[in-house]
Amino acid sequence: MVNRLEVAWTLAVVVLLAGVAAYSTVLLYHLDELPANPTEYVTVKGHQWLWEFCYAVNDTCFNSSYDASTNTVSGGAFWAPPGALVEINVTSVDVVHSFNIPQLGVRLDAIPGRVNSFAFTVPSVAAGTEYLIQCTEFCGTFHGTMRSFLVIT
């Protein structure tokens, strides 16, 4: 004999799980969606052992070389204005790298022959503030020097 309470509890659990599944499906679909009108587009290319930043606005590229003895970068950096919505397209020209800005929670793999895209909002902080960019995928002998900075302009 079927107990009505058992049927009610079973139906309640099924409805709850169906609701969670539907919500999760919609959330995951929109999670990878890129914004329609980002403020800036930047192409990031990983090389052994430097980052190259290319800006679509003025069609220029800068190689970023890190000096560990002074903790400085020469040749260029990743520049962005405060509060900007930036879309980055990350790729690699040689081996697998991982573009990482730990303080902002940005991490994207740079894989040869593939472009991974991600959008994030730059914090609204004072001009001149720097955020460390590093490679978090072992990419060879000088992996430790594959660093740069996101500089707020």
Buried (B, 14 or more C-beta within 10 A) or exposed (E): EEEEEEEEEEEEEEEEEEEEEEEEEEEEEEEEEEEEEBBBBBBBBBBBBBBBBBBEEEEEEBBBBBEEEEEEBEBBBBBBEBEBBBBBBBBBEBBBBBBBBEEBEBBBBBBEEEEBBBBBBBBEEEEEBBBBBBBBBEBEEEBEBBBBBBBBE
